[in-house]
Amino acid sequence: MSDVAIRVAHLGKRYRIGGQRETYTTLRDAMVAVAQAPLRSLRAVRLRNGRNEFWALRDVSFEVARGEVLGIIGRNGAGKSTLLKLLSRVTRPTQGRAELRGRIGSLLEVGTGFHPELTGRENIYVNGAILGMARAEIVRNFDAIIAFAEIGPFLDTPVKRYSSGMQMRLAFSIAAHFEPDILVVDEVLAVGDAAFQKKCLGKMGHVAHEGRTVIFVSHSMPTVLALCTRALWLNAGELVDQGSPPAIVQRYLASQVANETITLDERLDRSGDGSVRLTSLRIENADSNSGVIQSGSSLKLVVGYRSPTPVRHPQFVVSIVDQMDIGLFVLHNEMGTGLPSVLPAEGHVTCITEPINLTPGRCIVHAEVLKGNVRADYLPNAASFEVEADESLPAGRLTREWAMCLVPHRWQLEDEI
């Protein structure tokens, strides 16, 4: 019992879709309400039948040991943030319970707990008090918070003038120096620069080594693998699996490849303003016009798109990653040549690469289109392809576990002098 920091039992959170808040009523409102009573009764029946209900999280149970770093993964809308809000007591569960032993520090959204009119200095005291820090504790850690957040020159500037990255740095620094028994961090680190993200991950690792518990939500599989001692996979509000990070990440990424059975036009897990829509993606060997792709092959990618109007200043971005979501290479039309500045409202664009020289293994493809500098459509796991060994390679020697790419080269014996 003493080694368990968090115990979650049958936790669930239900929301009602289309519900209205109760407000004060006038005589006219009361008369209208009487006339609408039969309709409200029908609506109540629908709610009881669950037709207007949405379970953001349902029947989730797990335990987290003291000093454990738990990574929570899943697609957008899987229930990850809802779970963190329940653990942080931001919202109440509809069912089940969560027991937390010790002080909890949460970093769920950029700027949470900050007053925009107050300076960074003043918000340290306000936010620290919200987290439960005593004034003496804030004073003791004040210099360390400022040094970690790297906002010294702007300490006495109102927070409303901070960038989202500056707010995130200050918020994380306060939460981390709060010295909580449990540190809960959502994907807010994504707004920081790479150097500060690395520093934050190091801090979370240090917190865990001190015997405190970390709950970390991330879409970065390499980060989960590097930082976490255990992983939990959520999908559609339900717990799919939990266990060692390599095993869970592998199963999660393999499940994402299954999206290929649905055409891009039908996919719902997309983001962007919708001004341009990706409709198809075909990948083949440019040297043989076949689906067999070998190490040293050139790729041919044909991307279909559709827009209500001609597409001005298009940017097509295709990211190739391995099964652990580690980047291999990126294809971007602005780095190459061939596309005009204005495209027809509907059509296909083709990209042909130089020899890719990848070691054998599966590759995952993320596809994106921008209109100007605005993201129009983004589809993760839009497609995948398998790289097979070329006949000239030593059989079984060059695998993805050994290296990701092959560099063309030659060996020769130097002449003796």
C-alpha positions in Angstrom: 0.0 0.0 0.0 2.8 2.5 0.9 4.5 2.0 -2.5 1.4 3.0 -4.4 1.2 6.7 -5.3 -1.9 6.6 -7.5 -4.8 4.1 -7.5 -7.5 4.6 -10.1 -10.6 2.3 -10.0 -13.3 2.2 -12.7 -12.8 5.9 -13.4 -15.1 7.6 -15.9 -16.2 11.0 -17.1 -19.4 11.6 -19.1 -20.4 14.8 -20.8 -23.8 15.7 -22.3 -23.8 16.9 -25.8 -26.0 19.9 -26.6 -27.1 20.4 -23.0 -28.1 23.9 -21.9 -27.3 25.7 -18.7 -30.0 26.6 -16.2 -30.5 30.4 -16.0 -32.9 32.7 -14.1 -36.4 32.7 -15.5 -39.1 35.3 -16.1 -42.9 34.8 -16.2 -42.6 34.6 -20.0 -39.9 32.0 -19.7 -42.1 30.0 -17.3 -45.0 30.0 -19.8 -42.8 28.9 -22.6 -41.3 26.2 -20.4 -44.8 24.8 -19.8 -45.5 24.6 -23.5 -42.2 22.9 -24.1 -42.5 20.4 -21.3 -43.5 17.5 -23.6 -40.4 18.2 -25.8 -38.2 18.3 -22.7 -39.6 15.0 -21.6 -38.6 13.4 -24.9 -35.1 15.0 -24.6 -34.8 13.6 -21.1 -35.6 10.1 -22.4 -32.9 10.5 -25.1 -30.4 11.5 -22.5 -31.4 8.6 -20.3 -30.9 6.3 -23.3 -27.4 7.7 -23.8 -28.0 9.2 -27.2 -26.8 12.6 -26.2 -24.0 11.4 -23.9 -20.3 11.3 -24.6 -18.0 9.3 -22.4 -14.6 11.0 -22.6 -13.3 8.3 -20.2 -14.9 5.1 -19.2 -14.1 2.3 -16.7 -10.3 3.0 -16.5 -8.4 1.2 -13.7 -4.6 1.2 -13.0 -2.0 1.8 -10.3 1.2 3.9 -10.3 4.0 3.0 -7.9 5.9 5.7 -6.1 8.8 6.9 -8.1 7.4 5.6 -11.4 7.3 7.6 -14.6 4.1 6.7 -16.4 3.7 7.8 -20.0 0.1 8.1 -21.4 -0.2 7.7 -25.1 -3.1 7.7 -27.6 -4.6 9.6 -30.5 -6.2 13.0 -30.1 -9.5 12.5 -28.3 -8.4 9.3 -26.6 -9.1 10.8 -23.2 -5.6 11.5 -22.1 -6.2 15.1 -21.0 -9.5 14.2 -19.4 -7.7 11.6 -17.2 -5.1 14.2 -16.1 -7.8 16.7 -15.2 -9.5 14.1 -13.1 -6.2 13.2 -11.4 -5.5 16.9 -10.8 -9.0 17.5 -9.3 -9.8 20.0 -12.0 -13.1 18.2 -12.7 -15.1 15.5 -10.9 -15.5 12.0 -12.2 -18.9 10.7 -13.3 -18.0 7.2 -11.9 -15.2 5.5 -10.1 -12.5 7.1 -8.0 -8.9 8.1 -8.0 -6.7 8.0 -4.9 -3.5 10.1 -4.8 -1.1 10.0 -1.9 1.0 13.2 -1.5 1.1 16.7 -3.0 0.3 17.0 -6.7 1.8 19.5 -9.1 0.0 19.9 -12.4 0.9 21.5 -15.7 -2.1 21.0 -18.0 -2.4 24.1 -20.1 -0.1 27.0 -20.9 -0.7 29.9 -18.5 -3.1 28.0 -16.2 -3.2 29.9 -12.9 -1.5 33.0 -14.3 -3.1 36.4 -14.0 -2.3 38.2 -17.3 -2.1 41.7 -15.7 0.4 40.6 -13.1 4.1 40.4 -13.7 6.1 37.2 -13.9 7.5 37.9 -10.4 3.9 38.4 -8.9 2.6 35.3 -10.8 5.3 33.1 -9.2 3.8 33.9 -5.8 0.2 33.6 -7.0 0.7 30.4 -8.9 2.8 28.9 -6.2 0.1 29.6 -3.6 -2.5 28.0 -6.0 -0.3 24.9 -6.1 -0.1 24.8 -2.3 3.4 26.2 -1.7 4.0 28.1 1.5 5.4 31.6 1.0 8.7 30.5 2.7 8.9 27.7 0.2 8.4 30.1 -2.7 11.0 32.5 -1.4 13.5 29.6 -1.0 13.0 28.4 -4.5 12.5 31.8 -6.2 16.0 32.2 -7.7 16.0 28.6 -8.9 12.6 29.1 -10.6 13.8 32.2 -12.4 17.0 30.5 -13.5 15.3 27.5 -14.8 12.6 29.4 -16.7 15.2 31.7 -18.3 12.9 34.8 -18.1 15.2 37.0 -16.0 15.0 40.2 -18.2 11.2 39.9 -18.3 10.6 39.1 -14.7 8.8 42.4 -14.0 6.8 42.4 -17.3 3.1 41.6 -17.3 2.5 37.9 -18.3 0.0 39.0 -21.0 3.0 40.2 -23.0 4.8 36.8 -22.7 4.8 34.4 -25.6 3.2 31.0 -25.1 6.7 29.5 -24.9 7.7 32.0 -22.1 4.5 31.2 -20.2 5.1 27.5 -20.5 8.7 27.9 -19.2 7.6 29.8 -16.2 4.6 27.5 -15.5 6.8 24.3 -15.7 9.5 25.8 -13.6 7.0 26.7 -10.8 5.4 23.3 -10.9 8.8 21.4 -11.0 10.2 23.4 -8.0 7.0 22.9 -6.1 8.6 19.6 -5.1 5.4 17.7 -5.5 5.1 14.0 -4.6 3.3 13.6 -8.0 4.0 15.7 -11.1 1.4 15.7 -13.8 2.4 17.1 -17.2 0.3 17.3 -20.3 1.7 17.9 -23.9 2.3 21.6 -23.1 6.1 21.0 -23.5 5.4 21.0 -27.3 5.3 24.8 -27.3 8.8 25.1 -26.0 12.0 25.2 -28.0 14.1 22.0 -28.3 16.7 23.0 -25.8 14.2 23.8 -23.1 12.2 20.6 -23.8 15.4 18.7 -23.2 15.9 20.5 -19.9 12.3 19.8 -18.9 12.7 16.1 -19.6 15.9 16.1 -17.6 14.1 17.7 -14.7 11.3 15.2 -14.8 13.9 12.4 -14.8 15.5 14.0 -11.8 12.2 14.2 -10.0 11.6 10.5 -10.6 15.1 9.6 -9.3 14.2 11.4 -6.1 11.5 8.9 -5.5 8.6 11.1 -6.7 6.0 10.1 -9.3 5.6 11.6 -12.8 2.5 11.2 -15.1 3.4 12.4 -18.6 1.2 12.7 -21.7 3.1 12.9 -25.0 2.7 12.2 -28.7 6.4 11.8 -29.0 7.2 8.1 -28.8 11.0 8.6 -28.5 10.4 10.8 -25.5 8.1 8.1 -23.9 10.7 5.5 -24.6 13.6 7.6 -23.2 11.8 8.9 -20.1 9.1 6.5 -18.9 9.4 3.3 -16.9 5.8 2.3 -17.9 3.3 3.2 -20.6 -0.5 3.3 -20.7 -2.4 3.4 -23.9 -5.9 5.0 -24.2 -8.2 4.9 -27.1 -11.7 6.4 -27.3 -11.8 6.9 -23.6 -10.9 3.3 -22.7 -7.7 1.6 -21.4 -6.4 -0.5 -24.2 -3.2 -1.8 -22.7 -0.4 -1.0 -20.2 3.1 -2.3 -19.6 6.7 -1.7 -20.7 7.1 1.4 -22.9 8.7 -0.5 -25.9 6.0 -3.1 -26.0 3.1 -0.6 -25.6 4.5 1.9 -28.1 5.1 -0.9 -30.7 1.5 -2.1 -30.4 0.1 1.5 -30.5 2.1 2.4 -33.6 1.1 -0.8 -35.3 -2.5 0.0 -34.7 -2.1 3.3 -36.3 -1.0 1.7 -39.6 -4.4 0.1 -39.7 -5.8 3.5 -40.7 -4.6 2.7 -44.2 -7.7 0.6 -44.7 -9.7 3.8 -44.7 -9.2 6.2 -47.7 -7.7 9.6 -46.8 -10.9 11.3 -47.8 -12.9 9.4 -45.2 -10.4 9.8 -42.3 -11.7 11.9 -39.4 -8.5 12.1 -37.4 -7.2 15.1 -39.3 -6.4 18.7 -38.3 -6.2 22.0 -40.1 -8.5 24.7 -41.3 -9.9 22.5 -44.1 -9.3 25.0 -47.0 -7.4 22.2 -48.8 -8.1 18.5 -48.2 -5.8 15.5 -48.8 -7.7 12.8 -50.7 -5.2 10.1 -51.6 -1.6 9.1 -51.2 0.1 6.4 -53.4 3.7 5.3 -52.8 5.7 3.1 -55.2 9.1 2.3 -56.5 10.0 5.0 -59.1 12.6 2.7 -60.7 10.2 -0.2 -61.4 6.8 1.4 -61.0 5.9 -1.4 -58.6 5.0 -1.6 -54.9 8.3 -3.4 -54.1 10.6 -0.8 -52.5 14.2 -1.9 -51.8 17.2 -0.2 -50.2 18.6 2.1 -52.8 15.2 2.5 -54.6 13.8 5.9 -55.6 10.4 6.6 -54.3 7.4 8.0 -56.2 4.7 9.6 -54.2 1.4 10.7 -55.8 -0.7 13.0 -53.5 -4.3 13.8 -54.3 -5.9 17.0 -53.0 -9.1 19.0 -53.3 -10.1 22.6 -52.6 -13.1 24.8 -53.3 -10.8 27.3 -55.0 -7.4 27.3 -56.7 -4.6 26.7 -54.2 -2.2 29.6 -53.9 1.3 29.1 -52.5 0.8 25.4 -51.7 3.2 23.5 -49.4 3.1 19.7 -49.4 5.0 18.1 -46.6 5.5 14.4 -46.3 7.4 13.1 -43.2 8.8 9.6 -43.2 9.3 8.0 -39.8 10.1 4.6 -38.5 7.8 2.4 -36.3 9.0 4.3 -33.2 8.0 7.6 -34.8 11.7 8.6 -35.2 12.1 10.9 -38.2 14.0 9.4 -41.2 13.5 12.2 -43.8 11.1 14.9 -44.9 9.9 15.8 -48.4 8.8 19.4 -49.0 8.0 20.9 -52.3 9.7 24.2 -51.4 12.9 22.3 -51.0 12.6 21.0 -54.5 11.4 22.2 -57.8 8.5 21.7 -60.1 5.3 23.0 -58.6 3.8 26.3 -59.7 2.7 29.0 -57.1 -1.0 28.3 -57.9 -2.5 24.9 -58.3 -5.9 23.9 -59.8 -8.7 23.4 -57.2 -8.4 19.6 -57.5 -5.7 17.3 -58.7 -2.6 15.3 -57.9 1.0 16.2 -57.4 3.9 13.8 -57.8 7.2 13.7 -55.9 10.2 11.5 -57.0 13.1 11.1 -54.7 16.7 10.2 -55.1 17.7 6.7 -53.9 16.5 6.5 -50.3 19.2 4.0 -49.0 17.3 2.9 -46.0 17.9 -0.3 -44.2 15.0 -2.9 -44.4 12.0 -2.2 -42.2 8.6 -0.5 -42.1 8.3 3.2 -42.7 5.3 5.3 -41.6 4.2 8.4 -43.6 2.6 11.6 -42.2 1.1 13.9 -44.8 0.4 17.6 -44.6 -0.6 20.4 -46.9 -0.4 24.1 -46.1 -1.9 27.1 -48.0 0.7 29.8 -47.6 1.9 29.3 -44.1 -1.4 28.1 -42.7 -2.0 24.4 -42.1 -4.9 23.3 -44.3 -4.9 19.5 -43.6 -2.7 17.1 -41.6 -3.1 13.4 -41.5 -0.8 11.3 -39.2 -0.1 7.7 -40.4 -1.5 8.5 -43.8 0.3 5.5 -45.3 3.2 3.0 -44.8 5.6 1.0 -46.9 8.1 -1.7 -46.3 11.7 -1.4 -47.4 13.1 -4.7 -48.5 16.8 -5.7 -48.7 18.6 -5.2 -52.0 20.2 -8.4 -53.4 23.6 -6.8 -53.1 23.3 -6.4 -49.3 24.6 -9.1 -46.9 21.6 -11.2 -46.0 20.4 -10.6 -42.5 23.3 -8.3 -41.6 21.9 -4.8 -42.2 18.7 -4.4 -40.2 16.8 -1.3 -38.9 17.9 -2.2 -35.3 21.5 -1.8 -36.4 21.2 1.4 -38.5 18.6 3.4 -40.2 20.3 4.3 -43.5 23.0 3.2 -45.8 25.6 5.6 -47.1 27.0 4.7 -50.6 30.7 4.2 -50.2 33.7 2.1 -51.4 36.7 0.5 -49.8 40.2 0.2 -51.3 43.7 -0.9 -50.2 46.1 2.0 -49.9 49.3 1.5 -51.8 52.3 0.8 -49.6 54.9 3.6 -49.7 
